[in-house]
Amino acid sequence: MSAHIEEQTIPLAKPNLLEARGLIRHYGNVPAVDGVDLNVRSGEIYGFLGINGAGKTTTIRILMGIIAAEAGSMRLLGETKRRTTIKQKRQIGYVSQEQNFYPWMTCRGLGRFVGSFYPTWDGQEFRRLLALFEIPETRRVSQLSGGMKAKLALAMAIAPRPEFLILDEPTAGLDPVARRDFMEIIVAQARQHRRTTFFSSHLIDEVERCADRIGIIHQGRMKFEGELSDLRTQVKRVTYLDQPTELPDSFELWNERIVESKVSRVYRATADQWSQLALSNVDIVGSLSLEEIFIACVGAKRVAI
Amino acid sequence: MILALIEKELRQHGAMIFLFFLLTCTGMFLLQSNELLSLSGGSVLHIVAWMLLVFLPLGCLVLGNALIAAEFRQKTQVFLDGLPLPRWKMVAVKYVFGLAATQLTSALLLGTMLFGAWQSEFIQWPFATLLAIKTACWSWFCWSTIFALSFLGRYRMAVGLVVVFGLLWAQNVGGVLVNRFGPFELVSERFAYERYDYPIKELWTTGVIAAALTLLGFSMALIRDATLSTMLSERMSSREKLVMITLLIAGLLTLGAVAERVEKVEPLDMPDSVDIVDELVNVSAAAAVAEPTEDERKAMRLHAENAAKTIREVAVYLRIRKFPPLFLLHRRDLENEEYQNGELNSRQGYLLRLNMLETQPSSLTLQSQVIEKLLDANQHNRLNSDTRGWILKGFAYWWPRHSPSEPNAVASESFANENEFVLGQTTIVAKNLVQWKLFRKQLQAEENEGLIALVGIETIWRQDQAACREFLSAVLGYAAPHDFRASVHDWWYSTSYLLRTTVRMNFEDLASKWTSALRNKVPGQTELQPR
């Protein structure tokens, strides 16, 4: 299988395809999503990063209209609705976290079944994708591997030629090779057709490699939303020589580590704030990798070793 | 969209449903042709009622599991949720699909049996329509119940068992007439026999319950995005299984223990009573006075012996193994032929208060009263709730007045004369069988309930015993009994069985013979004229 990846420059100041404000959803008394704001621009690849149980799937299920938000508003594909409508869903391709297809159906039969719900379904494109992904049309779903099922799901999500593609941890459970293959296909499809793609993941390298912009969700709340370069500019580690000094309130403390009585802290602030910061008692102000930023964001607030 | 869903359900469950239909048809044909089974049910239509009561709910259970529970358990509903498809449509398609399969199965079940029984049973379109309505309503109830239950996921079987056991307990231990309630009445033992009376109240009740259960099922499927149903559909943990099994065993044991305790009824103890107990009868006579006189003691003995003799004869005649106990209590304050019923349940027996010095032991009223109440107790007090109860009352009325040498013949002409006023005021139309049955509906006043028996006797007096049988068959609305025994013994000694084995002819042949016999008896006249 070979996926052609076509790199393109994404124009600036694109309109938002999705704007969600203050989405809330509880399971029992547990807030699964607690005031999530999202802005997904048209044509971009948006990586939705969070650890297991952070609220990614619940957010996506709200976006897909599978469940309703208890509060909040959502503007999707130019329409503001309390809940995603059938009309909007027809313009969205969706790959869920687990592929719960009918095991007795063949790939072709499943495509025919799914296609009957989309007026824009392109049967030829579906067959082309199956061929591209090397999935036999006549094979039963029960006989497919996890990777093949994920690709089949992607083919079914793409075949209706949707404006918006939502993928909920599509590579979960795949081996590293299959995962890389899969993400390459997604990126290629997104770039080729200028298709807005929103995918969730807890794998930092995946997000780093594919996403134009990212959102980090933790305990049902958005911790960051923006471009990766912004994140790297805004989040820095400060390592103190001796007793740490407090930074201004505008610096948001994400994490503190104490290793052999040496204190280092991760703060988030704007690039201007960082440039204006003058510290004497500081050994180093260093940039972090995305993985370090992510761990600082969602890990323990204070770690002493 | 909907067509795609229907096609999917058909492809997924079509083979199973087809097999279900095939099994239903084959099973019904086999049962219909099986002499032994059809005889044990009396009418072959009893088998339909039994199948509707047992087989159809089981079928619905399988269907509900495949259509709904499995969809949630295998999480394939998550896949459907991701499609541009309103959830209500998905649920509605499943409901309608299941309902159609259930209705079709029950229609096949009834249709196959009616087709097979058309020759052997007296089946007319109104009767077939009544059966079809009852069957359709019951099927709707069954599917709606299973539909709602299926959304309870892993607890559906437990809840179902609790409901079934609860109903059985209420029926058998609690004394609640569950089989007379709404949906269950539709498939009760009356199913095979009731030909004219539409159980409007029961149909309404069943409809309301079915609608409520449907609503409940849809609520489970739609409210809070089916979160509850999704959670319930998770497989049971080992601990949960252990708790469920423990609860089930404990429940069964408790049920058994309670049932056993309730079954043990305290016997009525009457001090200084005259007791006559043997393998057929159990009669006690006592006096509600401090010191009974010698005359009272003699009267007690006479009454006990006479009652025992009557009961013994009835038991032999009706092939009843043992009657419930009879308690006769002497009260000085009562007048001649004045009776007061005691407060005993059917298991304890029957208590009758009377003045034994004033009332003769050979009193026809007394004997009728004793026979009727004991037959009623023997039938667990179904006399007033069963549409055929009047037969027992008629029998009780008839028995003391019949000639012992010829049980089915009238004792004397004077007896008929005694009852002339009853017959004289009624025009009994025998133009055709339908009118005979309609006449039965006219007999609503309690005092007329014995009239049918009288008319039967009158028929014998005017014609012969065979004519009486034919008359009874027409009145009963189903195959004619050889004698009263067939009517009393419900379905175990059924009329159609006796008809085939004793009369050796089909009902229709018998009916036509009866009609022609009437024509021949009085040429140009097909009515029994009151004397």
Interface residues (C-beta under 8 A of the other chain):
Chain A: Y27 M64 I66 I67 A68 I86 K87 K89 R90 Y94 S96 E98 Q99 N100 F101 Y102 W104 G109 F113 V114 S116 F117 Y118
Chain B: M1 L3 A4 E7 K8 R11 Q12 Q74 K75 T76 V78 F79 D81 G82 L83 P84 L85 P86 D225 T227
